[in-house]
Structure formats: structure tokens, C-alpha cells
Amino acid sequence: MGEWVYLNGTFLPYDEACLSVEDRGFLFADGIYEVIAFQRGWAFRMADHLERLERSAAAIRLPLPRPLEDLEAAASALIARNGLEADEAIVYLQVTRGPARREHAFPPRPEPTVLMLARRVQPLDRAKREQGVAVITVPDTRWHWCHVKAIGLLPNVLAKQQALEAGAHEAVFVRDGRVTEASAANLFAVFNGVLWTHPADQWILPGITRKVVLELAARLEVPVREEAFSVEHLAEATELFLTGTTIRVLPVVTVDGRPVGSGRPGPITRRLEEALNQEMERR
């Protein structure tokens, strides 16, 4: 079976899907996106993803060309067309301001582009999940609207590449001495048995997995503080982990070459990891 994509209301074979050379997503990164997890054909927290898509669209004044329920139905249909109903998969959904002559100002009559791709999730190396991963800290050079899930991700790309070249799994951003999040994940730390994470303001993306982990922490009676902490305070964390749609809960055991706590995934991390896995497996 060949790969299918969804483009502007039509399902097409991957090799036949084409975009304008003047699509504003290509020329200006003028667009937004979501990455939605599917488990055996059903979407995990689809409503949360579509709500965030709507918020991102409103923030950049981008009219969504199709009702949210149509996008939801198309995502599920795309999973089926690609034969991914029995797998762990993701749907990548992108909306741009569409094709128009290259000018910075909005086109007077925009025709937004809607694109979806469906892919099987590549399993994370078991050793990373069992033993934890390394991260490095880097300056947060991103724009001031990190809460918008925009497609302009060059600072994230450069940070991720810097981490890989340093032998680490991820890069953790530091802005004005405060730890914000990672290049492609949210970050949680444990200090004295309390779970800390940066508040959901303009400096981080309010991740869907982050939201679920906070709900699970409340259910497990793990105390939580949504509060920024300094990079110096980060060195005192006894546990650290990343969250994201494809990585779920991923333990971090070193930062800039220094061990986190015992240098092994901690008990709170493991409890939340197990709880999230159970939550995602429940239909």
C-alpha cells in the first residue's frame, strides 16, 4: 500500500500531492501545526489538539478553512487509508495562509492550505527509555510567542542539532537565567519531592502531554508547582524528565554532563510514565 496524504479536502497518493511554490508556509513560515497521537486507530486527546490549533490560528489571525470536526474526521480517515489502525501512529496537521504573491502583508483573500501526513511512530531506543537520556542547556533564542504552535522552528532545529552533536538527546532552553522547555518537548523537574514545570505562558508551548501529566500528578497526589526555576536551581533537581506526543514521559539523567540525582530515572518519573502509558492505552 502506498502512502496517502490529505491536502485541502482531498486524499492523494504521497507522490501526487503538490503545493504552490509561493505558499506562505514555504516563503514565510506563515502557518501552524499539530502532532496528534493515534493508538490502534483512535486519537489521544484530539479535542485538546484541535482546541490548541484553534488558539494558534486565532493568535496569528489565520482563518481555519474547514470546521474542526471535518479535520478530526479527515485525520481518522487518513490513518485508515494508510493502514495504521493497528499501530501507534501520529498525524501531522499543518495549516498555512496559503498561496499568494510574495508580499509580507496578508493576502486580501487568503486561501489557506491544509495538509495532513500519517506515519507510524518509530519506537524510541529501549535503552534511552530504561536508562534515561542526556540533555544540554542552550540559550533560548526563540520569539516571544512560544505558546503558538507555529511552523517557524529554526531555533528549535539548531538547538536540537547542537544537542545531537554534543552526544545528547535534547537541548533545554534557558532564557534570562530561567529554564523554559526543550527544543521539542516540555520539561519537568523534581525538587524535594515536588514536581516543577514552567507555567503555561508565552515562553513555552502548552503541550498536550504536559497537560495530561499534570492531571495524572494530581490523581497520584504528587505535589506540583507550575513555576519557573533558574538554571542554577536545575542543578539541584533529583529527577528530570521530558514530555511530548511521541516520547511520552522520557527520563533525563544528565544535564551538561552532570548527573541528575542518582543518575538514574527516579520514582516520581516512573510513576508518571506508567500512569501515562496506561492512560494512552485506555480507549
N, C-alpha and C positions, 0 to 999 in steps of 0.2 A: 504494500500500500504506500503510495506517495504521500508526501506531506501536504496538508491543506492549510491555508491561511484565510482569515476573514478580512476583507478590505471594503469599506464603505457599503456595507449591506450585502456583499456577495461573498460566497465561499469560492476560493480559487486554488488550483494547484500552486504550490510554492513558486515554481519556476515561471508561472504566468502572471504573478502579481507585480504590478508596476506602479511607481509613484512619479509625480512630476519632478523634474529637476529643479523647479522653483517652489517646491513645497517648503513652507516656512519652518517646518520642523528640521529640515536639512540645512536651510540657509541661516536660521536664527536660533535654533533650539527652542522654537516658539511652540511649546506643547507640554503635555503632562502624561503621566503613565501610572499603571498599577501592575503588580505582580500577584496573582491570585493562586493559592494552593488548591489542588484538587486531590481528593483521596477516593480512589475507586469510583470515579465518575461524579462525585459530589463536591461542591465548593466549600471551602472552610472560610467562614465569616465573610461571605460575599457581600452582605448588606453593609458591613463596615468598609470594605474596599470601595464600593460604589459611592458611599457617603463621602469618603475622603476624595474620590475622583471629582465629585460634585463641588466640594470645597476648593480643591485646587483649581478647577475650571473657573469658579467664581472669582478667585483671587487674581487670576491673570486675565479676567474678562473674556473668557473663551466660551462661546455658546456650544453646549453639547448638542450635536446634530440628531441624536437619537435618544428616546426615553431610556432610563436606566434599566427598566425591565426588558427592553429589547437587547441591551448589551449583555444582561445576565443570561438570557436565553441563547444568544449567539455564542457566548463563551462555553456553555454546556454542550451546544451542538458541535462546536469546534473540537472539543475533547472527544466526542463520539466519532466524528469524521476521521480523526487521526488514530482511532483505535486505542485510546488511552484510558478507557473506562475501568480497566483492572489495575491501573498503575498509580503511583504517586507522580503527579504531574503539576505543571504550572501553566497558566495562561498569562501571557504578556499583553497588556492592553494599552495602546497609545493613541492619544488624540492630539492632533496639531491644528494650527489655524488654517492649514490647507494651502493649496497652490495660489500664488498671486505674484504679480510682477515685483521684483526685489526692491522694496522700499521699507524703511523702518516702521513707518506708521501702519496701523491696521488697514487691511484692505476694506473698502467701503461695504462690500458684500462678501464676507468670508464664506468659504465652503470647506468646513473642517474635514480633515482626513481622520478616519477611524481604522486602526489596524490591530489585529489580534494574531498572536502566534501561540501555538500549544506545543509544549515539549515535555518529555519525560524528565523527571528530576534525576540528575546524576548523584548517586549516593555519596555522601561525604566519607572520606577515608575513615574507616572504623577507629584507627589509632588516634586520630585527632579527636574524635568524639569521646573515646575512652580515657585518653591521657591528657586532653586539653591542648590548646594552641598558644602560640606566641603572638604578641602584638607589639607594635612600636607606637610612640606618640609623635604626632606631626602638627605643625601649625594649621589652624582651621582658616583656610583662605576662601571659603565659600561665601556666597552672597548672604544678605540678611533675611532671606525668606526661605530658610531651610525647611519650614513646615509645609511648603508647597512641593508636591512630588513632581518636580519639573524635570524635563529630559536633558537640561544643560548640566552634565555631570563631569565636566573635565577636571575640576579639582578633586573629585572623588576618584576618578580614574588615575590621576597622577599619584594620589596618596596610596591607593591600592598597589600600584606598580612599585612604589618605593618600599612598601612593606614586603612584597614578594622578593625584591632584590636584596632585602635585608634578611631573608630567610624566615620571615614572619607570615602569619596568616592574614592579619588585618592591620590597618592603621587607625589609631584613635586620635580624633581631633582635639586640639586644645586651643581655646580662644580666650585671650586676655587672662591666661593662667587658669581658666576653668575647663574641665573636661566636658565635652558635649556628647559626642557619639562616635561611631566608627564610619568608615567610608561607605559601607553597605550594610550597616546593622546598628541597632541600638545597643547601649552598654548599661550593665547593671554591676554594682559593687556591693559587697557586704562589709560593714564596719560594726564591730561589736554586736553581731547578731542581727543588725538592722539592714534591710535591703534599701539601697540608694539608687536613684536614677535621675537624670536631668529632667526638669519639668518640661511638659509639652508646650513650649513656647516657640518663638520664631527661630530659635537656634538649633532645633532638631526636627527631624521628621517624626511625627507621632505614629510609630509603627503599629500595625495591627497585632503582630505577635507580642510587642511590648504591652499593648493594652490587655491581651489575654493573660500574660504573665502576671500583671498587676492584679487582675481578677483572681487568679489562682493563688497568689500570695495571700490575699485577703481570706480566701477559703481555707488555706492551710494555717492561718493565723501567724504568718510571718510579718513582723512589723516593717513598714515601708515609709520611706521619706522621698518624695519627689522634690529633690533639691539639688542644685548644682554643687559640685565639690571641686577642690583645687587639684592640680596635678601633683602637688606635694602630698595632699591627703590620699591620693590614689595609691601612693607607695605604702600606705598603711592598711590597704584592703586585705582581708583574709580570704575573700573569694571574689571572683570576677567572671562575668560571662556576657556573651553576645546573644542577641535575639534577632531573628529575621524569618521571612517566609520560607526560605529554602534551608536555612541552617537550624531552625527551631531555637533550642537553647544550646549554646556551644560554650563549654568551659574555656576560660583563659588562665594559663598557669605561669606565664612570664610576661613582663612589660619592660621593654627596652633591655632585655637580657636579665632582669631581676625577677626572682620567683615571687609569685603571689601566694601569700600564706605559706602553706606547707609545700607548695609547688605541685599540688595535685588538686583535681576538682573537689570542691567542698560539699558538705552535706546539704546546704540550702540549695545550691546549684542542682544537685542530683534530685532533690525532691521536686523542684520546679520542672526540671527536664522530664521526669517521669510523669508528672501531672499534665504537662503539655502534650506529651505523646498520647496519653490516654484521652485527652480532650479532642485531639485531632483524629483519633481512631473511632471516636463515637460518632455515629451518624445522627 
